[in-house]
Amino acid sequence: MANSKSIGVAFSDQNISGADYVYVDGQIGYTAAAQGSVTQATSKSTAVTLDKSAGTITMNNAALAATTSVTFTLNNSLISANDAIILSFVNSGATPGSYTAWVTSLTTGSATITVRNITAGSLSEAVVLNYVVLHAL
């Protein structure tokens, strides 16, 4: 049992803090308690606050002109300057393949996210993004 430590008569699971490797045969991620959701109030550039390690951001359905980008701030007390954020689109009724999204900047407590309409026409859709914070200690 190379990945367990002896505690006398039994073995306990390894404390992975500081471990060189973590192996799983299934899934790895955040529990439901670490997830949340938030909706932009007034425009696609309105800042949102969600203090969760993973979540869903529903953007305002204001028009976004063709080939135009909009930027908003995700305020999140769990984000550190060393973290990375992964974004993905949720199948939410927004036109598939019509947007790109990326993290423009990251500081302790917030991330700036940019969403771009990559089509030739204006779109007025409530785009839904999933995010996950990969914490780097």
C-alpha positions in Angstrom: 0.0 0.0 0.0 2.4 2.6 -1.2 -0.2 5.4 -1.2 -1.4 4.9 2.3 0.3 5.5 5.7 0.3 3.2 8.6 -1.5 4.4 11.7 -0.8 1.2 13.8 -3.3 -1.5 13.0 -5.0 0.0 10.0 -4.2 2.3 7.1 -5.7 5.8 6.4 -5.9 7.6 3.1 -2.9 9.7 2.2 -2.9 13.4 3.0 -2.4 14.8 -0.5 -1.2 18.2 0.6 2.3 18.5 -0.8 1.9 15.2 -2.8 3.7 14.9 -6.1 0.9 13.0 -7.8 -2.8 12.6 -7.4 -4.3 9.7 -9.4 -8.1 9.1 -9.9 -10.0 6.4 -11.8 -13.1 8.5 -12.0 -13.9 12.2 -11.6 -12.1 15.0 -9.8 -13.7 18.3 -9.2 -15.7 20.5 -6.8 -18.6 19.4 -4.7 -22.1 21.0 -5.0 -21.3 23.2 -2.0 -18.4 24.7 -3.9 -20.6 25.7 -6.8 -23.0 28.6 -7.4 -24.7 30.8 -9.9 -25.1 34.5 -10.6 -27.0 36.7 -13.2 -25.9 40.0 -14.6 -28.3 42.7 -13.6 -28.3 45.5 -16.2 -25.9 45.0 -19.1 -23.3 42.6 -20.5 -20.6 44.7 -18.9 -22.1 44.7 -15.4 -19.8 43.2 -12.8 -21.0 40.1 -10.9 -20.0 38.6 -7.6 -19.9 34.9 -6.8 -17.6 33.6 -4.0 -17.5 30.0 -5.2 -14.7 27.9 -6.7 -17.0 26.9 -9.6 -20.1 28.5 -11.0 -22.4 29.6 -13.7 -22.7 33.2 -14.9 -25.8 34.1 -16.9 -25.1 37.3 -18.8 -27.6 40.0 -19.5 -29.5 39.6 -22.8 -28.6 43.1 -24.0 -27.5 43.3 -27.7 -23.9 42.6 -28.6 -23.1 44.0 -32.0 -21.4 41.9 -34.7 -17.7 41.2 -34.2 -17.8 43.1 -30.9 -16.4 42.2 -27.5 -17.7 43.1 -24.1 -15.7 42.8 -20.8 -17.0 42.4 -17.3 -15.6 41.6 -13.9 -16.1 38.5 -11.8 -15.6 39.4 -8.2 -14.7 36.3 -6.2 -12.9 36.3 -2.8 -11.6 32.8 -3.5 -9.5 33.9 -6.5 -5.8 34.5 -5.9 -3.3 36.0 -8.3 -1.7 32.6 -8.8 -4.9 30.8 -9.9 -6.2 29.9 -13.4 -9.8 30.1 -14.6 -11.3 27.8 -17.2 -14.4 29.1 -19.0 -16.9 27.1 -21.1 -20.3 27.9 -22.6 -23.5 26.2 -21.4 -26.0 25.1 -23.9 -28.5 27.7 -22.9 -30.3 28.8 -26.0 -27.6 31.1 -27.2 -26.6 30.5 -30.7 -23.9 27.7 -30.6 -20.5 28.8 -32.0 -21.4 32.5 -32.0 -19.1 33.6 -29.1 -15.7 33.2 -27.7 -14.7 33.9 -24.1 -11.4 34.3 -22.2 -10.0 35.7 -19.0 -8.4 39.0 -19.8 -6.8 39.6 -16.4 -6.6 38.0 -13.0 -5.9 39.6 -9.6 -6.5 38.6 -6.0 -10.3 38.7 -5.6 -11.4 39.2 -9.2 -11.1 38.2 -12.8 -11.9 40.2 -15.9 -13.7 38.1 -18.5 -14.2 39.1 -22.2 -16.9 37.7 -24.4 -16.9 38.3 -28.2 -19.7 38.0 -30.7 -17.9 36.4 -33.7 -20.9 36.5 -36.0 -21.8 39.0 -38.8 -25.0 40.1 -36.9 -26.0 41.6 -33.6 -27.1 39.1 -31.0 -29.3 39.7 -28.0 -28.9 36.5 -26.0 -28.4 35.7 -22.3 -25.1 33.9 -22.8 -24.4 31.4 -20.0 -20.8 30.6 -19.0 -19.4 28.0 -16.6 -16.2 28.8 -14.8 -13.8 26.8 -12.6 -11.0 28.2 -10.6 -7.9 26.1 -10.5 -6.3 27.0 -7.3 -2.6 27.4 -7.1 -1.3 27.7 -3.6 
